[in-house]
Amino acid sequence: VQLVLPLRKKSAMGDAPPPDAPPPAEGAAPPADGGAPPPAADAGAAAPPSLLADPAEANVPAGGGVSAHTLRNPSAVRLAFKVKSTNNNDYRLKPVYGFVDATGCSPLEITRSAGPPKEDRLVIQFKEAAADAADAAALFKEGAPLGELTLPLKAT
């Protein structure tokens, strides 16, 4: 048995998709040879700094345990952070203050001691930090934070 495939003609502009190809997905990237839409008027404005936690919530046994997280900074600026808890009796945090470099990550360890099952939360405040800043705690004594991230704590 011999398999015969039909030949496709090449257009002057490059390879075109076959006639029976599905249409491109909504929001799909334009072809590599052009067709890109003009940049938006505010494309030069950078997004405001933000901080993300991975995973976005902590699930630990009420009998005690550790939950490891990563704080991720997708922003183009260095950030300082401060971690606050609604339950300082059952949770220990490491570190409480720290820095996350631009587009970088920093570990956060949440340790739960034995106690009754309860839902609590961490509030992670952040603000911009100079490249040479060495004391994150001192930065939070000056002015309000730029933003905050809430991380639910579930002890079951």
C-alpha positions as CSV (number, residue, x, y, z in Angstrom):
1,V,0.0,0.0,0.0
2,Q,1.4,3.4,-1.0
3,L,0.3,6.6,0.7
4,V,-0.1,9.6,-1.6
5,L,-0.4,13.0,0.0
6,P,-1.6,16.0,-2.0
7,L,0.9,18.7,-2.7
8,R,0.3,22.1,-1.2
9,K,1.2,25.2,-3.3
10,K,3.4,27.8,-1.6
11,S,2.1,31.3,-1.7
12,A,4.4,34.3,-2.3
13,M,3.8,35.3,1.4
14,G,4.8,32.0,3.0
15,D,2.9,28.9,4.0
16,A,-0.8,29.3,4.3
17,P,-2.9,26.9,6.5
18,P,-4.7,24.1,4.6
19,P,-8.2,25.0,3.6
20,D,-9.7,22.5,6.1
21,A,-7.7,23.9,9.0
22,P,-9.7,25.3,12.0
23,P,-9.7,29.0,12.4
24,P,-7.2,30.5,14.9
25,A,-8.2,30.6,18.5
26,E,-9.6,33.9,19.9
27,G,-6.6,35.9,21.2
28,A,-4.1,33.6,19.5
29,A,-0.7,35.1,18.7
30,P,-0.3,36.5,15.2
31,P,1.9,34.8,12.6
32,A,5.6,35.2,13.1
33,D,5.9,37.2,9.8
34,G,3.7,40.1,11.0
35,G,0.1,40.8,11.4
36,A,0.6,42.0,15.0
37,P,-1.8,44.6,16.2
38,P,-0.4,48.1,17.0
39,P,0.6,48.5,20.6
40,A,-2.0,49.9,23.0
41,A,-1.7,53.6,23.9
42,D,-0.7,52.7,27.5
43,A,1.7,49.9,26.6
44,G,4.6,51.9,28.0
45,A,3.1,52.0,31.4
46,A,4.3,49.2,33.7
47,A,1.8,47.2,35.7
48,P,1.7,48.1,39.4
49,P,3.9,46.0,41.6
50,S,2.2,42.9,43.0
51,L,3.1,39.8,45.1
52,L,1.7,36.3,44.6
53,A,1.8,33.2,46.9
54,D,2.1,29.7,45.7
55,P,0.2,27.7,46.9
56,A,-2.5,30.4,47.5
57,E,-3.7,28.8,50.8
58,A,-2.2,26.7,53.6
59,N,-3.9,23.5,54.7
60,V,-2.3,22.0,57.8
61,P,-3.4,19.5,60.4
62,A,-4.8,21.0,63.6
63,G,-2.4,18.7,65.4
64,G,0.5,20.6,64.0
65,G,2.5,20.7,60.7
66,V,4.4,22.8,58.2
67,S,3.3,24.3,55.0
68,A,5.9,25.6,52.5
69,H,5.1,28.5,50.2
70,T,6.8,30.6,47.6
71,L,6.2,34.4,47.4
72,R,6.6,35.4,43.8
73,N,7.2,39.0,42.5
74,P,6.2,39.3,38.8
75,S,7.0,43.1,39.0
76,A,10.0,44.9,37.7
77,V,10.8,46.4,41.1
78,R,12.3,44.9,44.3
79,L,9.7,44.4,47.0
80,A,9.9,44.2,50.8
81,F,7.2,42.2,52.6
82,K,5.8,41.8,56.1
83,V,3.7,38.8,57.2
84,K,0.9,39.3,59.7
85,S,-1.3,36.6,61.2
86,T,-4.8,36.5,62.7
87,N,-3.5,33.7,65.1
88,N,-0.1,34.2,66.6
89,N,-0.7,31.5,69.2
90,D,-0.9,28.6,66.8
91,Y,1.3,29.8,63.9
92,R,5.0,30.6,63.5
93,L,6.2,32.2,60.3
94,K,9.7,32.2,58.7
95,P,10.6,34.9,57.7
96,V,8.2,37.6,59.1
97,Y,10.0,40.3,57.1
98,G,12.0,39.9,53.9
99,F,12.7,41.0,50.3
100,V,11.7,39.6,46.9
101,D,13.8,40.7,44.0
102,A,12.2,42.0,40.8
103,T,10.7,38.9,39.0
104,G,12.1,36.8,41.8
105,C,10.9,34.4,44.5
106,S,11.3,34.0,48.2
107,P,10.4,31.0,50.5
108,L,7.8,31.4,53.3
109,E,7.4,28.6,55.9
110,I,4.2,28.4,58.0
111,T,4.4,26.2,61.1
112,R,1.3,25.2,62.9
113,S,1.4,24.0,66.5
114,A,-1.2,21.7,67.9
115,G,-4.5,23.4,68.6
116,P,-8.2,23.3,67.9
117,P,-9.3,23.2,64.2
118,K,-9.8,26.8,63.0
119,E,-9.7,28.9,59.9
120,D,-7.3,31.9,60.1
121,R,-5.4,34.0,57.6
122,L,-2.1,35.6,56.8
123,V,-2.0,39.1,55.4
124,I,1.3,39.7,53.5
125,Q,1.9,43.5,53.1
126,F,4.4,44.7,50.5
127,K,6.1,47.9,49.4
128,E,8.8,48.9,47.0
129,A,12.4,48.6,48.3
130,A,15.6,50.1,47.0
131,A,18.2,47.7,45.7
132,D,20.5,48.6,48.6
133,A,17.8,48.3,51.3
134,A,18.9,45.7,54.0
135,D,16.3,46.1,56.8
136,A,12.7,45.2,55.6
137,A,11.2,45.8,59.1
138,A,12.5,49.4,59.0
139,L,10.8,50.1,55.7
140,F,7.4,49.3,57.2
141,K,7.9,51.9,59.9
142,E,7.8,54.5,57.2
143,G,4.5,55.0,55.5
144,A,1.7,52.7,54.3
145,P,2.3,49.5,52.4
146,L,1.8,49.5,48.6
147,G,-0.5,46.5,48.7
148,E,-1.4,43.3,50.5
149,L,-2.1,39.6,49.8
150,T,-4.3,37.4,51.9
151,L,-3.4,33.8,52.4
152,P,-6.1,31.6,54.0
153,L,-4.9,29.2,56.7
154,K,-7.1,26.1,57.2
155,A,-6.3,23.8,60.1
156,T,-8.4,20.6,60.0
